[in-house]
Amino acid sequence: MLASYGVFHEHLAAGERKYSLTDVGRMLVTDDQGLSYAAYVLQHHQDALMRAWSLVHEAVGDPKREPFERANGESAYRYYLKQPEMNELMVKAMSGCQCPS
């Protein structure tokens, strides 16, 4: 499945199925500086954020309330303060967005 999304490249070698990382896959592996986009991908697929994505269009018509707050009843920062494991993942995600090699 990950090969169909471009994370791995599938190839045959001596009649055996082999896989290697693509450029996308390499971005999910921690580099020598300790950076990776893996936490960023995981953070953006948490239930609280997934609920908010479907409401982004409403922010155009009424920008007073962010989609996250509409979906979850409070701002993202307040929500994350109450969810230590989600907050830790968000912090790790933001620190990993520094252009890994």
Contacts in CASP RR format, 6 or more apart in sequence:
PFRMAT RR
TARGET T0000
AUTHOR 0000-0000-0000
METHOD contacts of the structure
MODEL  1
MLASYGVFHEHLAAGERKYSLTDVGRMLVTDDQGLSYAAYVLQHHQDALM
RAWSLVHEAVGDPKREPFERANGESAYRYYLKQPEMNELMVKAMSGCQCP
S
2 8 0 8 1.000
3 9 0 8 1.000
3 10 0 8 1.000
3 19 0 8 1.000
5 24 0 8 1.000
6 22 0 8 1.000
6 24 0 8 1.000
6 25 0 8 1.000
7 21 0 8 1.000
7 22 0 8 1.000
7 24 0 8 1.000
7 25 0 8 1.000
7 28 0 8 1.000
8 19 0 8 1.000
8 20 0 8 1.000
8 21 0 8 1.000
8 22 0 8 1.000
8 25 0 8 1.000
9 19 0 8 1.000
9 20 0 8 1.000
9 21 0 8 1.000
9 22 0 8 1.000
10 17 0 8 1.000
10 18 0 8 1.000
10 19 0 8 1.000
11 17 0 8 1.000
11 18 0 8 1.000
11 19 0 8 1.000
11 20 0 8 1.000
12 18 0 8 1.000
21 29 0 8 1.000
27 36 0 8 1.000
27 37 0 8 1.000
27 100 0 8 1.000
28 36 0 8 1.000
28 37 0 8 1.000
28 38 0 8 1.000
28 41 0 8 1.000
29 36 0 8 1.000
29 38 0 8 1.000
30 36 0 8 1.000
30 38 0 8 1.000
31 100 0 8 1.000
31 101 0 8 1.000
32 101 0 8 1.000
33 100 0 8 1.000
33 101 0 8 1.000
34 96 0 8 1.000
34 100 0 8 1.000
35 95 0 8 1.000
35 96 0 8 1.000
35 98 0 8 1.000
35 99 0 8 1.000
35 100 0 8 1.000
35 101 0 8 1.000
36 96 0 8 1.000
36 100 0 8 1.000
37 96 0 8 1.000
37 97 0 8 1.000
37 100 0 8 1.000
39 89 0 8 1.000
39 92 0 8 1.000
39 93 0 8 1.000
39 96 0 8 1.000
40 93 0 8 1.000
40 94 0 8 1.000
40 96 0 8 1.000
40 97 0 8 1.000
42 89 0 8 1.000
42 93 0 8 1.000
43 49 0 8 1.000
43 86 0 8 1.000
43 89 0 8 1.000
43 90 0 8 1.000
43 92 0 8 1.000
43 93 0 8 1.000
44 93 0 8 1.000
46 86 0 8 1.000
46 89 0 8 1.000
48 68 0 8 1.000
48 71 0 8 1.000
48 72 0 8 1.000
48 76 0 8 1.000
48 79 0 8 1.000
48 83 0 8 1.000
48 86 0 8 1.000
49 68 0 8 1.000
51 71 0 8 1.000
51 72 0 8 1.000
52 66 0 8 1.000
52 67 0 8 1.000
52 68 0 8 1.000
52 70 0 8 1.000
52 71 0 8 1.000
52 72 0 8 1.000
53 67 0 8 1.000
54 71 0 8 1.000
55 67 0 8 1.000
55 70 0 8 1.000
55 71 0 8 1.000
56 67 0 8 1.000
58 67 0 8 1.000
58 70 0 8 1.000
59 65 0 8 1.000
59 66 0 8 1.000
59 67 0 8 1.000
66 75 0 8 1.000
66 76 0 8 1.000
68 75 0 8 1.000
68 76 0 8 1.000
68 79 0 8 1.000
69 75 0 8 1.000
69 76 0 8 1.000
72 79 0 8 1.000
73 79 0 8 1.000
79 86 0 8 1.000
80 86 0 8 1.000
80 87 0 8 1.000
80 90 0 8 1.000
81 87 0 8 1.000
END
